Every structure is written in C-alpha cells, then in structure tokens.
Amino acid sequence: MKFYPQERVALFIDGSNLYATARALGFDIDYKRLLSLFADQCNLVRAFYYTALIEDQEYSPIRPLVDWLDYNGYTMVTKPTKEFTDATGRRKIKGNMDIELAIDVMEMSEHLEHIVLFSGDGDFRRLVEAVQRKGVRVTVISTVRSQPSMIADELRRQADVFVDLVELKTEVGRKVSDNRIAAPNQALPVEEDDDDYEYYDDEDEDFEENPN
C-alpha cells in the first residue's frame, strides 16, 4: 500500500463483508494490528466500523467485538436489525448498513485526501466515483483469491488502488478461532452467525433462522 505521511486518511469497514472475506481466505482480522498498520503509514483521521446488531437476543456473539472496537480507536456505526417473515413463513433478520456508510463517506470526503474502503460490494461503485470527482483517492480492500471472488468487478475497476486482503494476512491476520468471546487484546471478529442464525452473504445481509 502507498500512503503519504501527511495524507489525511479514513477507513470505512463494512463489518460483515470484511468478516466474510477474511473467513473465505482462512483467517480472522486482528483489529488492533489493523489500526496500527494504517496509523503508522499516514495521518489516520478516523476508522469507521459498520454492523447491524440483533438487540433482542440474550447474548449477541458480536457484542464483545463491538465493545472492544468502541474503546480502542474505532468509530462504531450500528443499528438494530429488522425482523420479518418471508412468503414461506420463515423468520428472517435483515441488517444493511450501506446507506450509513455512503453518507459518512460523502460527509467525510470534504476533510480527507484518501479513503480506504473495506468491502467488495458493487453497489459502492457510484460512491467511489463520486468522491473521486472531489479529488479524493480511493483504495478498496477485498479479495479475488476466494471462490467465488468477494469483490464486484465494477468496484475493483473504479478504485484507484485495489489491495487483495490476502496480501495483508501476515500483518493483520490471526488464526481462525472458535472462541465465542473476544479477548480484549485479540478483538475476535465474531459475527452474527451463531447457532440460531445462518448468515446469508447477499447484498441485504439477511440472517435466516436455522431450521436445524
């Protein structure tokens, strides 16, 4: 990655997308090391992390991560998930953070020179194009090494720089763990794929009740 020492940079992390990308590559993200990696290379203004939370659960497996990030240099942007029943009568939970992320990018772009987007969602292509017209460089971090690829081709083409997450494995990766609670110094990126819900990797970030 190429950064200028005084370049004003902000990170925008699509939480569920980054989690799925890292898992597809066989590792977890160490968020303490991730923040240090960028802070050492540029003038890091802010690091945003976006995720939806299931609020009515007695225990949410992502809550330890959210709390750790909130106390350790990240700006958390969360909202409650929405529950609904589909046409087949199956319970689903939806939590999409695209709008929140896009609004923050547009607002912050006035104060930045470089944006780093952790997502492969092709819906962000127009957002990237819009901030580029303001003179802001955009680096997108995702992967083409998984099967299937985790990044939309149109987003990869639009970015000024594309970095494959696998290239950062030695710097920000850690071994996949089955622990359900994050240790403070590990920031285990557990997501909403606990025993009660199955994660669906689509643009709506749906969670469907596990029939088993």
N, C-alpha and C positions, 0 to 999 in steps of 0.2 A: 504494500500500500504506500502511496505517495502523499505526504502531507507537508505543508509548510509550517514551520514552528509557530508563527503568529496567526495562522489561519484559524478563523472562528468556525468551529465545527459543532454540530449537534448530531446525536444518534437517535434514530427513530426505530424502535424494535417492535415488530408485530409478534407478540409473545408466542401465540400458538403456532404461527408459521415457523419461527425460528426453532421452537422446540421440535416440531415435526421434521424439520430439515436436519437438525443435529442427530436426531434418532435414526433417520434414514441413512446417515453416514456412520452410525455405530458409536456415537459418543454423546456426552452431555456437555452443557456450557457451564464453565466456571465464571460467574458474572463478576466476581472480584477481579480476576485476571483480565476479563474483557474490558472493564472500565480502565484499568491501569494501562492496557495496551494502547488505547487511544489517548489517554491523558498524557502519556509520555511523548507522544509524537506531534501534538497540536494543542491549540488553545481550545480545549473542550468546554463548551458553554453549557451544555445540558445533555442528559441521556434519558430519553423517554422510553417507558415500557408500557405496552398496551395489552390488557387482558380483561375478559369478562369473568365475573365471579358468580357462582351458584350460591346465593345467600341463605337459602332455607335449609341447607344441609347442616347436620350436627357437626360434621368435620369436613372441611374442604382441603384436599391434598395440596392445592396450590397456595393456600394461605401462608404457610411458613416462608415460601419464596417471596410472595408479595410483601410481607412484613420486613424480611431481610433487605430486599431491594430498597424499600422506602427509607430505611435507616442508613443505607450505605451508598448514597450518592446518586440514586436513580429517582427520576420524577415519575411516579406511578399515575397512570390514567386507567381507571377501571369503571365498570358499570355493571349493574345486575343483569344476569341473563333473563331471557323471556321464555316462558314455558308455554307450549301449545300442543294440541293433539292433531295429528295429520288425518288424512282421509281414511286410513286403515285403522284408526283408533290407537295408534302407537304414540306414546308420550315422547316429545322431543323438546330439547332446550337449545335455544339459539343465542349466540353472543357475537355480534360482528362489530369490530372496532375500527373499520375502515374510515368512517366519517370523522371520528375523533382524531385519528392520525392525520388525515388530509388537512383538516382545519389547523391543527398545530403546525404542520409543515408550512402552510401558507403564511400563517402569522409570524412564525419564527424566521422565515426566509428573508425578511427585511433586515435582520440582525446577524445573518450568517454569510459565510463565503463558501461553505462546503457542508452538504448534508449526506449522512450515511444512513441508508435505508436497509434494514434487515427484513426483507420479505421477497418472495418471488411472485406475488400476486400481480397478474397482468392488469388489474383494474387501476394500479398506481401509475401506469404509463403516462396518462394525461397529467397527473400531478407532477411527475418528474419533468415533463416537458414545460409545464407552467413555471416552475421555479428556475429552470434553466434559462428561460427568457428574461428572468430578473438578474441574470449574471451569476447564479449560484451553481457550483459544480455538484454533481450527484454521484455518489458511489453506491452501488447496490450489492448486497451480500446475500447469497443464496447458494444453490449448487446445481450443476448439470451432471454430477457424478452418480446420482441416485437413479434408480429405475422405478417409476419414470422420473424425469427431471423435475426438480422442485421450482424452477423459475420459468415464467412465461417468456417465450422468445421475444415478444414485443417489448417487454420491460428490459430485458438484457440489452437489446439493441439501442434503447433510448438512453440508458445510463452512460454517463461519461466514462465511468470505470466499473467493471464488473469484477468482483472478487469471489472466487469459489470458497465456500466455508471450509472445505476440506483443507485448504491451504493454511488455515488458521488453527488447525487442530492441535498442533504442538504448543501453541501459545495460549489458547483459551479453552481447550478441551479437557475433559476428565472422563474417566471410565464410567460407563453406564451403571447406575446403581438402582437396586430395587428398594432402597430405603424410602419410607413414606414421609419422613420428617426431615427437613433440611437442617443440617448443622450450620451454625452462623458463618463459619469460615468456608463453607462449601457452596452454599446457595444452590442446593439441588433443584433443578428446573422441573419439578413435578408439575404436571398439568391436569386437566380435568378428565383424564382417562382412568378414573378409579374403578372399583369393582361394580359400581352401579350404572356407569355410563360408558358408552362406546364412542370414541372420538371419530368423527367423520371429517376427513380432510377435504372440505369443499369451501367455496367462497363465502358461505353463510356461517361457517364454523359451527355447524349443528352438533348437538350431542343427543344420542338416542338411547332410551332406556334399554339396557341389556336384557333380552328375554331369558337369558340363562341365569 
